[in-house]
């Protein structure tokens, strides 16, 4: 009888130790569950409209007026962001050619780059 109790107590102890955990891994939110920064500038929410209003007249799906590149998609803009920032801040050879765009729009584009070129 004592042997049965010993086996029963051992089995219960093993179950209790296997079911308990001192890990906090399941308490921490997973990366995909963390809400993104609501103030971060994204291409879809902020940058796309800047390019639609200021750039796609020449840098459309079929570039015109000597524009070498289309800036109608996220990937196209992202891949050329350094060149774009240099041109929109260049007072002697500005882009758009009609003159420098507003400082707030240029700041938004720079902030988008600094935030990691988020798409949406």
N, C-alpha and C positions, 0 to 999 in steps of 0.2 A: 504494500500500500504506500509506503514511504517512497518507493522507487517511482510509482505512478505520479505522485505529487511533485517529485523532483523533476520529472520529465515535463509535466504540465507547467510548472513554474519556469523552467528553462525556455519552453516554447513561447510562453507569454512574454518573457523578457526579450527574446529575440524579436518578436513581433513589435513590441513597443519601441525598441531601439531602431528598427528598420522604418517605422512609421514616423519617427520624430526627425526633425531636421533643424539645425542651427543656421542654415543658409538663408540669406535675405534675397537671393537671386529672384525668387518668384514675387517679391514685393516691389522691386525696382521696375519702373516702366521700361518696356522694350523701346529701342530707338524709333521704330515705326509708329509707336503709340504716343510719342511725345509730340505735342502740338508745335508747329513751326512758329517762329517769331511773327506775330501778326503785323509788326511794323516793317518787316523786311520787304525790300523792293523786289518784285519778280517780273519776269518778262511778260507773262500773260496779263498781270494786273496793272503794270505801270509802263513798261518799256515799249511794248508793241504799239501802243497808241502814239507814243512820241515818234517812232519811226514811220508809222502810217501818215502822220500829219506833216512831218518835216523831211523825210528822206525818200519815200517810195515814189515820189514824182519822177525822180531820176533812177533811183535804185530799186525799181519795181521788179516784177518777175521777169520782165524783159527790160534790162537796163537801157536807159536812153540818155541823151545829152552827154555822151562820153563817159558815163559812169561805168566803171569796170566790173562792178559786182552788184548782185541783187541782195537786198536786205529785207526780204519778206518773211523769212523764217527765223525761229529761235537759233538754230544751228548756224546759219549764215552770219547773224549778228554776233553771236558768241565767238565764233572763230575769227572775227575781224575786230573784236572790241578794242584792242590796243590802238590799231590804226584809226578807228572811228573816234576814240577819245582824243587822239592827237589832232585830228582834223577839226573836230567841233570846238576845240580850244585854240586853234591857230588863227590869230587875228589877221595875218597877212594872206592866208590862203584858207578861208573858212569853209566849213561845210555845215549847213547848206550854203551854196554859193551866194545866196541872197544876203548873207551876213550871219554873224554868230547867233545861235539860238539863245534863248533866255538862260541866265545863269542857273535858275532853279531846275530847268530841264537837263542842263549839262551836269549839275550836281546829282540829279536822280540817276543818270546813266553811270556816273562814277560810283555812286553808292551801290548800284546794282552789281557792278564789278566787285566792289569791296565786300559785298554780302555773299559773294560766291557764285554769281551768275545763275541765280535760281530761275527755273522755268515757270513754275506755278506754285 
